[in-house]
């Protein structure tokens, strides 16, 4: 999984989590946040959102409307066990933890705990949900391989969110299909890459994203839906 430093350039070009949208109208996006997202936002999630927004690489974070969607999906799934690949400050991680029951668990994978420990962990501790988080430091592929090697993990997870290096999305997908149960959901972030998938399709990250999108569309093991939320979100429901 890419480290935070290697994603800084891309994050700097994508603004911050308060204007992370593909909508052509920023006032319309602000209306969505202010009318629907922020009024239902728990105090602890608001605190972490604002702390994350002040981070120099805030563009790496999930958007507030995206985070709200995850909470709803997790509740609809009745999820108890989830995976998050790419943690950053833990903003989306906190939303997941809040949506899970008290005995729910999240395997959180990131190459470093630096931003999480400095920004997110104090808020998550105060929110009383730290016991739900199993933080595993390291590159995502080896960690996922370790999980796949344990037979008890096969089909044991209800939901997974991937917000890490795009060139490995297909590698993550193959492993997550072994870990997430039939009927479970896998969410992939940044799958429209600020529109670069059509604006600059030959740019390396855009090309990698296009390859991933084409492969997912052809994958009969999942039902797929591409959403124009945040920087593009692809939902895959495992059916086989």
N, C-alpha and C positions, 0 to 999 in steps of 0.2 A: 504494500500500500504506500502511496506517495506520502512523504512527510509534509508538515505544514509549510516549511520553507519553499518546497518545490511547487506548492499551489498558490503561493503569494501573488505571483504575477497575474494569474487568472482571476484570483479573488479581487485584486485591485481594480481590474477592469469590469467587474460586475456590480459595482456600487456597494450598497450595504443591504442588510436584511429587511430594511424598511422600504426599499424601492426595487426589490428583487422580483420582477414580474415581466412577462412577455406582453402584457397589455400595452396598447399604444398610448393610453391616457394615464399619466401618473395621478391626477386628481381622482379618477375613477378607482384606481387601486387603493388610494388612501381612504376613499369612501368605504370600500370593502372592509379594510382593516378596522376603521373606526366604527362602522355600523354593525359588523358581525363578529369580528375576531376579538378585538380588545375588550368589548363589554363582557365577554364570557371567559376571559383569561384569568386563571388563578394568580394570586398575588406573587407567588414564588416564580411562576413562569414569566410574569412581567418583569420581575427583578432580574432574572437571568437574561431575558431578551435585551433589556436596556444595557446590562453589563457587556453582553456580547456585541451589541451595536457600537460600543466604544472601542472594541478591539481593532487593531490596524488591519486585520484580515477578516473583518466581519462578513464580507461577501461569501466566505466559505460556509456560513451557517445556512440552515434551512430557513425558509421564509415563515412568517407568523401564520399565514393562511395554510401553508403546507403542514406545519406542525399541528394546527387545529384539525386538519383532515386526518392525520395519523391517529390522533386521540380517538376520533370517531370510528375509524376503521378498526382499531384495536378493540374498542368496546363492542362493535358489531360482530367481530370474530369470536368474542369471548376468550381472547388470547390470555395465556398464562406464561408462555415462554417465548422470548423474542431474541433477535440478534440485531446488532447495529454495527455496521462496518464503516468506520469513519466517525469519530466522536467530536473532535474540535473542543468547544467549550462545554458540551453536554446539553445544549439547548433542546434539541430534538429528543435527546436521551431522557431529559426530565419530563417532557410531554408524554413519552411512552411510559415511564415509571408511574406517572400520575394516573394513567388510564388502566394500568394493570391492577389486579387484586393484590391484597397485602402479601400474599405468598407467591406472587409472580416474580419471574426472573428475566433479566436482560444480560446476555453476553455482549459486552461492549468491547470492540476491537479498535485499537488505534496504535500508531507507531510510537507515540509519546503521550505522556500524561500532562505535559507542560501547561497547555491552555486549560485543560480540564481542572487540574489541581488549583491553578491560579484564579480562574474565573467561575467555573461551574460547581466544583465540589462543595464549596462553603454553602452555596444556595441549596444544593441537593441535600446536604446534611441537615440543614435547617428545615427543609420541607418534610423530612422524616421518611425519605424513600431510598436512602443510600443502601439499605440492606437488600434491595432488589437488584443491585448492579454488580455483576461479575466482570470487572475490568481486566482485560488481557492485553498487555503491552507487546507489540510486535508487528511484523508485516502480516497482512491479513491472510495471504494464501497459506503460509505455514500454520497459522492458528486454525484456519478452517480445515486444513488437512488433518490436524490433530483431532479436531472435533469429529470429522467424518470417520476417522479410524476407530472411534468408540461407537460400537454398534448401538448402544443405548441412545445415542443422539439421533439416529436415523428416524426422520418423521416426528421428532420430539418438539419441534418449534412451530408456532402458529403464524409468526410474522417476522419479516426481516427488512431492514432499511439499509441501503447501500449508498454511501456518499463518499466515495474514495476515488482512486485513480481510474480514469475511464478506460485505459488500455487493458485493464484486467477485468472489466465487467463480465465478459463471457466466462472467464475462469471462475469468478465468484459465483456466477449463475449455476455452473455445473455442480459446484459443491453445495450451494444452498438448496438446490433441488433434492439433494439427498437428506438435508437436515430439516427442511420445512415440510410439514405434513401435506397430504392431499387435501385440498380445500383451503390451505393456508395461502398467505399473500407475501410476495416479495416486491418491494418498492425500490426503484432505481432513480436517483436524482440526476439532474443536469443532462437529461437525454435530448434536449434541443439546443443546449450549449449556447445560450443567448442568441439563437437564430443562426449561428454560424454553420449549422448543418446544411443550410441552403445558401447563405451569404458567401461563405468561404469554404466550400465542401472539401477542398484539397488540403486545408490546414490540418496538421497531424491529429489534434484532438477532435476536430470536427469529423475527420475521416474515420477515426476510431469509433466515434459515437454513431455515425451512420452505419458502420459495419455491425455494431451491436444492435441497433434498432432493426436492421434487416434480419438478423439472425433470430431475434426474439419474435418478430412477426411470423417467421416460418416454423417456430418451435411448437409442435402440437402437444407438448407436455404441459403447456400453460395456456390459459385464456389471457389475452393482453389488452390493455387500454392505455393509450397515450394521452396524458393530460397537459394542457397548456397552462400549468400552474408553476409558480416560481420560475425556474430555469428549464422547465420540462420535467415531468415526472411520469415514469412508466410503471404501471401496476401489472404484476403477473400473478394470476391465481393458479396454483398448481392443480392440475386435473389428472395427471398420470405420473 
